[in-house]
Amino acid sequence: MAKLIYSAICSLDGYVADAEGNFDWSAPDDEVHRFVNDLERPIGTYLYGRRMYGVMVYWETAPTRAEEPSAMEEYAEIWQAADKIVYSRSLEKVSSAKTRIERDFDAEAVRQLKEAATRNLSVSGPTLAALALTMGLIDECHLFFSPIVVGGGTRALPDNVRVELELLDERRFGNGVVHLHYRVGS
Ligand SMILES: NC(=O)c1ccc[n+]([C@@H]2O[C@H](COP(=O)([O-])OP(=O)(O)OC[C@H]3O[C@@H](n4cnc5c(N)ncnc54)[C@H](OP(=O)(O)O)[C@@H]3O)[C@@H](O)[C@H]2O)c1
């Protein structure tokens, strides 16, 4: 069965965006970006909350295919190659290829997606990921902690959920970001 993987770049105090909605402080540098690219390359389908899709759809028209692609050009190719499902009750149409809208994040439907998939899936947008975590659907997490405390905003991980985690790997980057890779237990 394919795995469902949650990845987020957050502040040390666990926010993906600060109280003003800014997340410019989380922008990955080249080293972090290439590492993220390697994690995302094998993913077959991205499950997005509507808000995260609205940010990530930038990659649909971002430049690709330079002779020696930058980390961003490489990522644009990876993003465009993957299938996407956007969860939303309000979105009327999508502006990327290989993308469909689902009106409900249904646990059984996601389990079936995992069973049918030949490549792993990812979920992002912390509101949607919180639901997936609560439903016991997430198999692994990749958390990237940026060297900043922002004091409030949108949390990468929700309140009122308790799960045991097994640390699978960790990495320190030159810009002070730390990556933690966990298997989600029960
Ligand atoms: N740190 C970073 O690297 C980074 C990168 C990009 C973005 N961000 C930030 O991340 C945040 C985005 O995350 P978010 O938590 O605000 O939103 P999100 O999880 O991406 O999207 C939430 C939306 O998903 C839809 N949804 C949620 N549950 C659903 C369900 N059960 N069934 C159907 N649709 C459902 C709803 O859309 P509808 O309202 O349309 O129904 C809901 O408003 C933003 O603050 C953004 O600025 C951070």
The ligand as an ORCA input file, in Angstrom:
! r2SCAN-3c Opt
* xyz 0 1
  N       5.548     27.442      5.311
  C       5.371     27.218      4.023
  O       6.277     26.740      3.341
  C       4.066     27.561      3.346
  C       3.937     27.350      1.966
  C       2.716     27.620      1.366
  C       1.643     28.103      2.133
  N       1.804     28.334      3.453
  C       0.678     28.780      4.317
  O      -0.039     27.616      4.658
  C      -1.385     27.971      4.952
  C      -2.347     27.079      4.126
  O      -2.854     26.160      4.971
  P      -4.305     26.274      5.632
  O      -4.286     25.347      6.802
  O      -4.658     27.709      5.839
  O      -5.235     25.737      4.497
  P      -5.293     24.365      3.667
  O      -5.269     23.166      4.567
  O      -4.315     24.405      2.547
  O      -6.732     24.561      3.005
  C      -7.891     24.672      3.798
  C      -9.071     24.525      2.876
  O      -9.181     23.173      2.407
  C     -10.543     22.837      2.219
  N     -10.905     21.746      3.118
  C     -10.496     21.531      4.394
  N     -11.108     20.454      4.909
  C     -11.929     19.971      3.936
  C     -12.830     18.868      3.865
  N     -13.023     18.044      4.924
  N     -13.491     18.644      2.715
  C     -13.332     19.475      1.643
  N     -12.492     20.546      1.659
  C     -11.804     20.776      2.792
  C     -11.358     24.060      2.567
  O     -11.521     24.796      1.346
  P     -12.872     25.630      1.026
  O     -12.866     26.777      2.005
  O     -12.694     26.046     -0.392
  O     -14.007     24.678      1.238
  C     -10.428     24.815      3.523
  O     -10.701     26.201      3.609
  C      -1.548     29.395      4.592
  O      -1.444     30.180      5.765
  C      -0.363     29.663      3.663
  O      -0.040     31.006      3.685
  C       2.995     28.052      4.072
*
